[in-house]
Amino acid sequence: MKKTLLLAAAVGILTAGPAFADDPMMVSVKRLSLDTAQRIAQATIDACREKGIQIGVTVVDRDGVIQAQLRDTIAAPITVPISFKKAYTAVNFNADTSALTERADTPVGRQDFLVMSAGGATVSVGGALVGGVGVSGAPAGETDEECAKAGIEAVQDDLEMAM
């Protein structure tokens, strides 16, 4: 009986060994470069300017850390923190903030550091989240989000080619 248990334990350890070997000890993470984040921010400003709108825009990395932030000449100062919260929310939920509006009036949605209204968009490359863009200042969140997506679109082909 004792030999059978030892044999079963040895077989279990030996067959489980390759599974442990397949687990990497470190992972590589793709990140936006500073130049790319700045290009997205400027293209976002330009898209809203074409609509006659002054905005604030924030580009964050996949962890929600600010990489680039711009406020157009006469955009209200409040656009900066709101744009950051939209970008931060988008990357933390891996979703455009317009898709989160139903959650806005929930305990999660009422957190001070989240904004679950339109205007935040994710930046993905090859299906992997690499950042987010938040915009504030347009009369409607949908317009904020259009500008954010235009900023992303300005670099999307280059990002896909860089994969």
Secondary structure, 3 states (H helix, E strand, C coil): CHHHHHHHHHHHHHHHHHHHHHCCCCCCCCCCCHHHHHHHHHHHHHHHHHCCCCCEEEEEECCCCEEEEEECCCCCCCHHHHHHHHHHHHHHHCCCHHHHHHHCCCCCCCCCCCCCCCCEEEEEECCEEEEEEEEECCCCHHHHHHHHHHHHHHHHHHHHHHC
